[in-house]
Amino acid sequence: MIHIRTARRTDAAGVARVHAQTWKEAYRGLLDSAFLDNLSERRLATRWRAQLDRRAQDLDEEVLVAVNGQEIVGFASMGASREAFAPWEAEISMVYVLKEHRGIGIGRVLMKAAADHCIRRGLFSGGLWVLRDNGAGRDFYEALGGEPTGRKADSVGGQIVQLNGYWWRDLAQLAERSLPAITLGRY
C-alpha cells in the first residue's frame, strides 16, 4: 500500500534518490547530459536536509512523500508562489515518481495532497512550471485540468530552458480531478 505523508528530515536521502533518478529518466535529451550524469544523490540529500529544516519555519512550504513499505517512491513540494507575476497564489514546485511506480495514480494523489495542503493554508489557486519539451509532464498536468498560461526562460544546470506555466484557478477542482486510483494511507 502507498502512503502519502509529510516528509521528515530523515527522508532527505530517499527524496534525493527519487530526485536524481527521475531527473535522469525524464530529462535525458532535454537537459545537458553532463549535468544529469553529475547529479549526486549525496549532494541532493544535503540540499533536501536543509530544505526540510527550513520548512519547519515556513508553514506554507511543504514536502510530501509517497512511501511504499519503507521506500520513498515519489515526492511533491509546494508552497506560496515564488513569483510575483504568476497568476497563482500557490506553486507546486516539484512532483516526481519513480518510473517503476508510475501509472497507478501516485502522481495524481501527490497533486491532490499538494492542493489540499495549499487550500488549508489559505492559498486557493495554484500553478507550476514545466519544461516546454516535457510532453509527458505537460500531458499529465493537462489531464488534471491545468490551464496553459505563460511561458518563461530559466537556467537549469547552466542551460537556458523554456518553461510553460499551468494553473488551476481553483485548487479544489485539482483536488477533485486527482482523486486516488490506488489505496492510500492518511497523509
SEFIKOL-284772 format. One record per residue: residue number from 1; x negated, y negated, z of N, C-alpha, C in turn. Coordinates in Angstrom, 3 decimals. Example, Ala and Ser with C-alpha at 12.3 -4.5 7.8 and 13.67 -1.06 7.14 Angstrom:
REC     n       n.xx       n.yy       n.zz      ca.xx      ca.yy      ca.zz       c.xx       c.yy       c.zz
REC     1    -13.190      5.690      7.800    -12.300      4.500      7.800    -13.200      3.300      7.800
REC     2    -12.850      2.250      7.080    -13.670      1.060      7.140    -12.900     -0.030      7.870
# end
This chain:
REC     n       n.xx       n.yy       n.zz      ca.xx      ca.yy      ca.zz       c.xx       c.yy       c.zz
REC     1     -0.846      1.178      0.000      0.000      0.000      0.000     -0.893     -1.243      0.000
REC     2     -0.491     -2.232     -0.747     -1.201     -3.502     -0.816     -0.628     -4.437      0.246
REC     3     -1.511     -5.060      1.007     -1.110     -6.068      1.994     -1.691     -7.413      1.559
REC     4     -0.906     -8.464      1.697     -1.380     -9.826      1.465     -1.482    -10.477      2.842
REC     5     -2.654    -11.050      3.128     -2.832    -11.712      4.417     -3.796    -12.874      4.258
REC     6     -3.829    -13.702      5.280     -4.763    -14.815      5.333     -6.182    -14.265      5.431
REC     7     -7.079    -14.837      4.650     -8.477    -14.411      4.688     -9.113    -14.824      6.007
REC     8    -10.015    -13.983      6.471    -10.802    -14.251      7.674    -12.252    -14.489      7.260
REC     9    -13.011    -15.080      8.131    -14.430    -15.321      7.844    -15.131    -14.011      7.483
REC    10    -14.735    -12.931      8.119    -15.357    -11.630      7.861    -14.988    -11.071      6.484
REC    11    -14.066    -11.712      5.783    -13.683    -11.284      4.435    -14.562    -11.906      3.356
REC    12    -15.486    -12.773      3.728    -16.271    -13.529      2.742    -16.972    -12.610      1.740
REC    13    -17.574    -11.531      2.199    -18.290    -10.641      1.276    -17.323     -9.962      0.303
REC    14    -16.164     -9.551      0.782    -15.174     -8.919     -0.098    -14.616     -9.885     -1.121
REC    15    -14.355    -11.114     -0.693    -13.868    -12.142     -1.622    -14.959    -12.442     -2.651
REC    16    -16.203    -12.531     -2.202    -17.318    -12.802     -3.115    -17.461    -11.683     -4.149
REC    17    -17.270    -10.447     -3.729    -17.360     -9.316     -4.664    -16.295     -9.433     -5.747
REC    18    -15.054     -9.725     -5.330    -13.969     -9.884     -6.300    -14.247    -11.089     -7.197
REC    19    -14.708    -12.184     -6.604    -15.011    -13.401     -7.355    -16.031    -13.095     -8.451
REC    20    -17.160    -12.517     -8.088    -18.226    -12.244     -9.058    -17.761    -11.262    -10.130
REC    21    -17.149    -10.173     -9.715    -16.754     -9.136    -10.668    -15.685     -9.638    -11.640
REC    22    -14.687    -10.350    -11.143    -13.616    -10.816    -12.024    -14.117    -11.892    -12.985
REC    23    -15.000    -12.754    -12.534    -15.551    -13.757    -13.445    -16.343    -13.090    -14.561
REC    24    -17.136    -12.078    -14.221    -17.930    -11.382    -15.239    -17.032    -10.665    -16.239
REC    25    -15.906    -10.148    -15.778    -14.959     -9.463    -16.673    -14.149    -10.453    -17.500
REC    26    -13.572    -11.443    -16.844    -12.621    -12.343    -17.511    -13.300    -13.371    -18.406
REC    27    -14.499    -13.807    -18.046    -15.096    -14.937    -18.735    -16.260    -14.578    -19.647
REC    28    -16.537    -13.278    -19.819    -17.585    -12.864    -20.757    -17.158    -13.317    -22.152
REC    29    -18.011    -14.059    -22.817    -17.697    -14.598    -24.129    -17.070    -15.981    -24.072
REC    30    -16.614    -16.394    -22.884    -16.030    -17.729    -22.710    -16.981    -18.672    -21.981
REC    31    -17.782    -18.099    -21.094    -18.786    -18.867    -20.367    -20.166    -18.318    -20.720
REC    32    -21.183    -19.096    -20.444    -22.552    -18.714    -20.733    -22.901    -17.379    -20.069
REC    33    -23.419    -16.441    -20.862    -23.748    -15.103    -20.348    -24.795    -15.146    -19.245
REC    34    -25.796    -16.007    -19.388    -26.839    -16.104    -18.348    -26.226    -16.554    -17.023
REC    35    -25.306    -17.511    -17.085    -24.627    -17.964    -15.873    -23.873    -16.807    -15.225
REC    36    -23.103    -16.066    -16.023    -22.328    -14.941    -15.479    -23.245    -13.849    -14.939
REC    37    -24.314    -13.543    -15.656    -25.240    -12.497    -15.207    -25.903    -12.863    -13.884
REC    38    -26.054    -14.160    -13.630    -26.723    -14.611    -12.405    -25.766    -14.879    -11.246
REC    39    -24.473    -14.613    -11.424    -23.550    -14.769    -10.296    -23.960    -13.778     -9.212
REC    40    -24.269    -14.282     -8.070    -24.762    -13.454     -6.969    -23.676    -13.308     -5.905
REC    41    -23.324    -12.072     -5.607    -22.348    -11.831     -4.536    -22.860    -12.386     -3.215
REC    42    -24.148    -12.294     -2.987    -24.727    -12.787     -1.726    -24.566    -14.303     -1.607
REC    43    -24.901    -15.035     -2.683    -24.742    -16.499     -2.654    -23.267    -16.883     -2.574
REC    44    -22.417    -16.162     -3.305    -20.983    -16.447     -3.237    -20.441    -16.162     -1.842
REC    45    -20.938    -15.112     -1.192    -20.474    -14.794      0.167    -20.820    -15.931      1.124
REC    46    -22.004    -16.506      0.979    -22.388    -17.649      1.812    -21.426    -18.808      1.574
REC    47    -21.139    -19.067      0.308    -20.206    -20.148     -0.039    -18.811    -19.870      0.511
REC    48    -18.334    -18.635      0.386    -16.995    -18.303      0.892    -16.929    -18.378      2.415
REC    49    -17.994    -17.971      3.107    -18.006    -18.104      4.575    -17.836    -19.566      4.961
REC    50    -18.567    -20.449      4.286    -18.465    -21.880      4.576    -17.063    -22.389      4.261
REC    51    -16.492    -21.944      3.153    -15.140    -22.396      2.810    -14.116    -21.894      3.822
REC    52    -14.256    -20.662      4.256    -13.313    -20.122      5.240    -13.479    -20.814      6.586
REC    53    -14.683    -21.226      6.930    -14.897    -22.014      8.153    -14.240    -23.387      8.033
REC    54    -14.399    -24.047      6.875    -13.794    -25.359      6.641    -12.273    -25.286      6.693
REC    55    -11.739    -24.196      6.207    -10.291    -24.035      6.158     -9.675    -24.176      7.547
REC    56    -10.404    -23.797      8.561     -9.888    -23.899      9.929     -9.579    -25.345     10.313
REC    57    -10.220    -26.304      9.643     -9.985    -27.718      9.942     -9.017    -28.376      8.957
REC    58     -8.646    -27.683      7.890     -7.759    -28.240      6.867     -6.572    -27.295      6.683
REC    59     -5.472    -27.608      7.348     -4.330    -26.703      7.328     -3.670    -26.579      5.961
REC    60     -3.890    -27.549      5.064     -3.306    -27.444      3.726     -4.051    -26.434      2.868
REC    61     -5.333    -26.275      3.108     -6.137    -25.351      2.314     -5.972    -23.934      2.865
REC    62     -5.793    -22.974      1.956     -5.615    -21.588      2.398     -6.258    -20.638      1.402
REC    63     -6.726    -19.514      1.910     -7.228    -18.421      1.086     -6.487    -17.178      1.549
REC    64     -5.871    -16.494      0.592     -5.148    -15.255      0.873     -5.861    -14.114      0.173
REC    65     -5.840    -12.945      0.793     -6.461    -11.770      0.176     -5.419    -10.677     -0.006
REC    66     -5.604     -9.916     -1.076     -4.817     -8.704     -1.330     -5.705     -7.534     -0.930
REC    67     -5.223     -6.724      0.009     -6.031     -5.661      0.582     -5.373     -4.321      0.300
REC    68     -6.162     -3.384     -0.210     -5.722     -2.009     -0.439     -6.537     -1.142      0.516
REC    69     -5.907     -0.660      1.575     -6.647      0.031      2.629     -7.536     -0.979      3.330
REC    70     -8.846     -0.799      3.217     -9.799     -1.757      3.788    -10.461     -2.619      2.718
REC    71    -10.129     -2.378      1.441    -10.804     -3.060      0.332    -10.026     -4.281     -0.147
REC    72    -10.725     -5.394     -0.273    -10.134     -6.594     -0.875    -10.158     -6.381     -2.378
REC    73     -8.968     -6.448     -2.996     -8.847     -6.204     -4.430     -8.423     -7.455     -5.195
REC    74     -8.119     -8.533     -4.478     -7.737     -9.788     -5.116     -7.686    -10.890     -4.082
REC    75     -7.640    -12.129     -4.560     -7.510    -13.254     -3.648     -6.939    -14.453     -4.397
REC    76     -6.445    -15.399     -3.619     -5.958    -16.672     -4.147     -6.358    -17.767     -3.171
REC    77     -6.670    -18.934     -3.716     -6.912    -20.092     -2.853     -6.047    -21.239     -3.354
REC    78     -5.577    -22.036     -2.405     -4.668    -23.130     -2.736     -4.743    -24.202     -1.671
REC    79     -4.217    -25.368     -2.022     -4.171    -26.475     -1.078     -3.613    -27.704     -1.764
REC    80     -3.756    -28.841     -1.137     -3.293    -30.090     -1.730     -4.080    -30.340     -3.019
REC    81     -3.452    -31.008     -3.968     -4.100    -31.306     -5.245     -5.420    -32.024     -5.020
REC    82     -6.419    -31.616     -5.769     -7.743    -32.227     -5.663     -7.893    -33.432     -6.594
REC    83     -6.877    -33.684     -7.411     -6.989    -34.750     -8.400     -5.812    -35.708     -8.296
REC    84     -6.105    -36.971     -8.202     -5.057    -37.987     -8.053     -4.161    -38.088     -9.279
REC    85     -4.693    -37.819    -10.474     -3.898    -37.999    -11.686     -3.025    -36.794    -12.025
REC    86     -3.222    -35.668    -11.371     -2.418    -34.474    -11.670     -0.970    -34.712    -11.262
REC    87     -0.013    -34.171    -12.008      1.394    -34.399    -11.683      1.904    -33.549    -10.519
REC    88      1.064    -32.675     -9.987      1.494    -31.784     -8.920      0.911    -32.183     -7.575
REC    89      1.615    -31.761     -6.511      1.170    -32.037     -5.138      0.174    -30.985     -4.657
REC    90      0.421    -29.731     -5.006     -0.418    -28.614     -4.564     -1.178    -28.053     -5.754
REC    91     -2.370    -27.548     -5.473     -3.157    -26.921     -6.533     -3.523    -25.502     -6.126
REC    92     -3.278    -24.577     -7.025     -3.724    -23.196     -6.865     -5.060    -23.140     -7.598
REC    93     -6.132    -23.119     -6.839     -7.447    -23.272     -7.459     -8.034    -21.965     -7.971
REC    94     -7.642    -20.841     -7.410     -8.163    -19.545     -7.867     -7.139    -18.453     -7.610
REC    95     -6.995    -17.558     -8.582     -6.225    -16.317     -8.420     -6.958    -15.256     -9.225
REC    96     -7.488    -14.256     -8.543     -8.246    -13.200     -9.211     -7.899    -11.850     -8.605
REC    97     -7.779    -10.845     -9.488     -7.505     -9.466     -9.087     -8.465     -8.572     -9.867
REC    98     -9.065     -7.608     -9.164     -9.970     -6.677     -9.829     -9.258     -5.972    -10.978
REC    99     -9.984     -5.745    -12.052     -9.423     -5.175    -13.278     -8.651     -3.878    -13.024
REC   100     -9.208     -3.009    -12.204     -8.571     -1.703    -11.968     -7.292     -1.795    -11.140
REC   101     -6.993     -2.978    -10.614     -5.772     -3.174     -9.817     -4.775     -4.118    -10.492
REC   102     -5.060     -4.479    -11.731     -4.142     -5.365    -12.463     -2.974     -4.567    -13.029
REC   103     -1.904     -5.289    -13.303     -0.754     -4.678    -13.962      0.264     -4.063    -13.021
REC   104      0.036     -4.168    -11.705      1.002     -3.605    -10.757      1.672     -4.684     -9.903
REC   105      1.384     -5.945    -10.223      2.076     -7.038     -9.552      1.296     -7.783     -8.490
REC   106      0.036     -7.453     -8.277     -0.736     -8.122     -7.226     -0.892     -9.610     -7.532
REC   107     -1.194     -9.954     -8.769     -1.335    -11.359     -9.136     -0.051    -12.137     -8.905
REC   108      1.077    -11.535     -9.245      2.381    -12.181     -9.024      2.622    -12.419     -7.536
REC   109      2.289    -11.428     -6.742      2.517    -11.557     -5.299      1.590    -12.612     -4.702
REC   110      0.353    -12.675     -5.180     -0.548    -13.730     -4.706     -0.013    -15.108     -5.093
REC   111      0.553    -15.236     -6.291      1.153    -16.510     -6.709      2.344    -16.860     -5.822
REC   112      3.175    -15.871     -5.493      4.320    -16.108     -4.604      3.838    -16.563     -3.232
REC   113      2.839    -15.867     -2.708      2.309    -16.218     -1.390      1.707    -17.619     -1.408
REC   114      1.030    -17.979     -2.500      0.464    -19.327     -2.625      1.576    -20.363     -2.643
REC   115      2.617    -20.105     -3.427      3.754    -21.037     -3.487      4.404    -21.172     -2.116
REC   116      4.625    -20.049     -1.447      5.245    -20.078     -0.117      4.410    -20.900      0.864
REC   117      3.090    -20.700      0.839      2.211    -21.454      1.737      2.348    -22.956      1.485
REC   118      2.297    -23.339      0.220      2.367    -24.769     -0.118      3.703    -25.365      0.316
REC   119      4.776    -24.645      0.084      6.103    -25.130      0.493      6.151    -25.333      2.004
REC   120      5.618    -24.371      2.771      5.588    -24.508      4.236      4.805    -25.740      4.663
REC   121      3.852    -26.158      3.861      3.033    -27.339      4.171      3.621    -28.624      3.593
REC   122      4.823    -28.556      3.021      5.475    -29.744      2.504      5.005    -30.168      1.123
REC   123      4.405    -29.249      0.389      3.945    -29.503     -0.980      4.889    -28.729     -1.901
REC   124      5.720    -29.440     -2.645      6.826    -28.774     -3.346      6.623    -28.603     -4.841
REC   125      5.614    -29.231     -5.435      5.272    -28.976     -6.832      3.836    -28.470     -6.850
REC   126      3.520    -27.648     -7.821      2.187    -27.072     -7.839      1.661    -26.888     -9.240
REC   127      0.356    -26.806     -9.345     -0.260    -26.612    -10.641     -1.631    -26.010    -10.520
REC   128     -2.233    -25.813    -11.681     -3.565    -25.227    -11.739     -4.196    -25.543    -13.077
REC   129     -5.489    -25.295    -13.159     -6.249    -25.448    -14.388     -6.767    -24.082    -14.809
REC   130     -6.724    -23.811    -16.110     -7.190    -22.528    -16.643     -8.025    -22.814    -17.893
REC   131     -9.053    -22.010    -18.119     -9.844    -22.170    -19.330     -8.928    -22.083    -20.546
REC   132     -9.072    -23.038    -21.438     -8.221    -23.093    -22.634     -8.281    -21.778    -23.413
REC   133     -9.453    -21.157    -23.477     -9.624    -19.945    -24.270     -9.321    -18.664    -23.499
REC   134     -8.841    -18.778    -22.278     -8.478    -17.610    -21.473     -7.019    -17.246    -21.763
REC   135     -6.809    -16.557    -22.863     -5.451    -16.215    -23.295     -4.691    -15.386    -22.287
REC   136     -5.350    -14.424    -21.652     -4.659    -13.578    -20.674     -4.187    -14.408    -19.482
REC   137     -5.034    -15.304    -19.007     -4.643    -16.171    -17.892     -3.495    -17.087    -18.274
REC   138     -3.583    -17.689    -19.441     -2.518    -18.578    -19.896     -1.202    -17.814    -20.054
REC   139     -1.263    -16.600    -20.615     -0.048    -15.785    -20.759      0.572    -15.487    -19.390
REC   140     -0.269    -15.179    -18.407      0.204    -14.869    -17.058      0.944    -16.069    -16.463
REC   141      0.346    -17.250    -16.539      0.971    -18.436    -15.953      2.240    -18.834    -16.702
REC   142      2.247    -18.665    -18.005      3.455    -18.960    -18.780      4.571    -17.982    -18.445
REC   143      4.230    -16.705    -18.233      5.238    -15.710    -17.858      5.871    -16.043    -16.508
REC   144      5.134    -16.766    -15.662      5.652    -17.182    -14.358      6.335    -18.544    -14.421
REC   145      6.549    -19.045    -15.627      7.279    -20.298    -15.794      6.433    -21.550    -15.708
REC   146      5.113    -21.416    -15.735      4.251    -22.591    -15.709      4.416    -23.406    -16.985
REC   147      4.601    -24.692    -16.811      4.739    -25.603    -17.953      3.359    -26.115    -18.340
REC   148      2.979    -25.968    -19.623      1.712    -26.566    -20.043      1.769    -28.072    -19.835
REC   149      0.723    -28.621    -19.236      0.667    -30.060    -19.004     -0.782    -30.490    -18.873
REC   150     -1.196    -31.317    -19.754     -2.515    -31.909    -19.648     -3.662    -31.006    -20.032
REC   151     -4.744    -31.663    -20.397     -5.995    -30.996    -20.726     -7.122    -31.832    -20.160
REC   152     -8.218    -31.162    -19.887     -9.400    -31.894    -19.433    -10.633    -31.066    -19.734
REC   153    -11.759    -31.707    -19.693    -13.047    -31.035    -19.812    -13.680    -31.008    -18.431
REC   154    -14.411    -29.943    -18.145    -15.099    -29.827    -16.861    -16.393    -29.063    -17.111
REC   155    -17.252    -29.059    -16.136    -18.514    -28.336    -16.231    -18.447    -27.086    -15.361
REC   156    -18.755    -25.948    -15.958    -18.818    -24.683    -15.229    -20.164    -24.048    -15.563
REC   157    -20.996    -23.891    -14.568    -22.310    -23.303    -14.788    -23.168    -24.100    -15.754
REC   158    -22.984    -25.421    -15.761    -23.755    -26.278    -16.643    -23.209    -26.364    -18.059
REC   159    -22.103    -25.710    -18.325    -21.478    -25.702    -19.647    -20.190    -26.512    -19.595
REC   160    -19.979    -27.371    -20.583    -18.724    -28.120    -20.664    -17.661    -27.199    -21.258
REC   161    -16.547    -27.057    -20.533    -15.450    -26.197    -20.980    -14.162    -27.009    -21.030
REC   162    -13.242    -26.543    -21.836    -11.936    -27.172    -21.960    -10.942    -26.421    -21.081
REC   163    -10.149    -27.164    -20.326     -9.159    -26.582    -19.425     -7.770    -27.065    -19.810
REC   164     -6.791    -26.201    -19.623     -5.389    -26.563    -19.798     -4.720    -26.512    -18.435
REC   165     -3.838    -27.467    -18.188     -3.092    -27.502    -16.940     -1.746    -26.805    -17.086
REC   166     -1.316    -26.164    -16.020      0.034    -25.588    -15.915      0.613    -26.074    -14.605
REC   167      1.910    -26.408    -14.629      2.514    -26.842    -13.374      3.914    -26.309    -13.242
REC   168      4.317    -26.249    -11.985      5.660    -25.856    -11.586      6.228    -27.058    -10.845
REC   169      7.261    -27.653    -11.415      7.862    -28.838    -10.800      8.442    -28.494     -9.433
REC   170      8.871    -27.241     -9.295      9.469    -26.770     -8.045      8.826    -25.430     -7.695
REC   171      7.976    -25.421     -6.681      7.285    -24.184     -6.306      8.238    -23.085     -5.868
REC   172      9.444    -23.450     -5.441     10.426    -22.421     -5.085     10.762    -21.568     -6.305
REC   173     10.782    -22.174     -7.489     11.034    -21.397     -8.710      9.883    -20.454     -9.004
REC   174      8.646    -20.889     -8.766      7.500    -19.988     -8.931      7.617    -18.822     -7.962
REC   175      7.963    -19.105     -6.722      8.103    -18.043     -5.726      9.164    -17.032     -6.152
REC   176     10.286    -17.511     -6.710     11.346    -16.608     -7.169     10.901    -15.781     -8.365
REC   177     10.188    -16.390     -9.318      9.746    -15.683    -10.527      8.644    -14.676    -10.210
REC   178      8.010    -14.827     -9.065      6.875    -13.985     -8.701      7.255    -12.879     -7.737
REC   179      8.549    -12.561     -7.654      8.969    -11.523     -6.715      8.161    -10.256     -6.940
REC   180      7.760     -9.607     -5.875      6.844     -8.472     -5.996      7.450     -7.278     -6.717
REC   181      6.588     -6.662     -7.525      6.947     -5.421     -8.192      6.299     -4.251     -7.458
REC   182      5.651     -4.528     -6.322      4.960     -3.498     -5.557      5.396     -3.596     -4.105
REC   183      5.127     -2.568     -3.335      5.431     -2.601     -1.913      4.330     -3.360     -1.206
REC   184      4.726     -4.325     -0.403      3.753     -5.179      0.265      3.939     -5.187      1.760
REC   185      2.843     -5.407      2.436      2.926     -5.701      3.855      3.143     -7.185      4.028
REC   186      3.358     -7.634      5.247      3.569     -9.062      5.508      2.266     -9.802      5.336
REC   187      2.401    -11.061      4.951      1.210    -11.918      4.844      1.364    -13.093      5.755
# end
